[in-house]
Amino acid sequence: MAALSIQVPDCIWTKALFDGSVEVDGFDVVCEAAPFDQRTSRRLRGEVEEKYSGTEQVLTDYIVRIARDAETELVALPIFVTRGMVHRKLVMRRGATPKDLKGRVVGMGRVLGATSVYLRGILEDEYGIGRSAARWIAAEPITSDGAMGGEWKYLRERSGIKPAELIRRLDAGEIDAVIYPGGAGGHWFNWLAESGASRTPDPYGDLEQMVAASSNLSFPIGDPSAQVAWFKKAKIYPTYHCLAVRKSLRENSRGLAAALVHAFDRAAKQAPRYMDAAERRLYEREQEILGVDPNACGLNEIHKRTVEKCIDILVSDGLLPRRVTAEEIFPYSAT
């Protein structure tokens, strides 16, 4: 059998797969590093070229496609390489709080961005800002939200601008809050850092730097203590992307799904080998605070709760024509 090419981020959670320390037992799998470019963005939303046997998928887009019976090529595996807290991706002007957003304008990259979805849930659950309470705008064109099959009924405007421009508009007082996409302080264990310093390449622009450069902007719910309190209450750990493989490949390769889950889980456990001292302290501190390992692969209790909460939010968004289950999204989670 020819090698199976899978595209995933080259990060500390996958380093062991890239350097050969971990292999996919019984299968010849080649991992290709995913660059930050427009083609990768489309690939993450389901437009996957034939040469790839598998690739990351944005979880929220994938769930919507499953609910609309629009996913014919890919099947998701409970491998979550991209994840983290989302609180530090909400930006407002200093002195304002999420409770002030009733009737106000909230900008986001796109409707189905995982950060946008989870934060809409937090705004409703914790601050009473439901979908009809705020005025929502999106920076990206509707093609980036193609999984919806039409426009979101609560969206007031598509600006056709780069997401970083939303921060400028917020700073100028033209909008009232921004839910920012991309890698801010919440990625992985970095939400524990008081500065929220970005530690991942970000195609959208470094949010931490943009906020630090302005005297008007702040992260109203971004301090670590608020995120710890939320986790202890909500018992979920936001997952942004999952790995998916071609249905035909999985069906013709018995044991592939389990082998991939096992390999990515072993790679995640080896991640501390690639961390510097500061990263390891945050990594260990996160697990101490949470009492669980959010980096483990498989549809364990925390991941299942998180996926089910993501489904709840999409239902409240009115984006699912039918409710799906975690087991439907990950049918091969244990095989």
ABEGO torsion letter per residue (X at the ends): XBBBBBBBBBBAAAAAAAAGABBBBGBBBBBBBBBBBAAAAAAAAGBBBAABABBBBBAAAAAAAAAAGABAABBBBBBBABBEBAAAABBBBBGBBAAAABGBBBBBABAABAAAAAAAAAAAAAAGBBAAABBBBBABBAAAAAAAGEBBAABABBAGBBAAAAAAAAAAGABABBBBBEBBAABEAAAABAAGBBABBBAAEBAAAAAAABAABBBAAABAAAAAAAAAAAGBBBBABBBBBBAAAAAABBGAAAAAAAAAAAAAAAAAAABBAAAAAAAAAAAAAAGBBAABBEBBAAAAAAAAAAAAAAAAAGABABBBBAAAABAAAAX
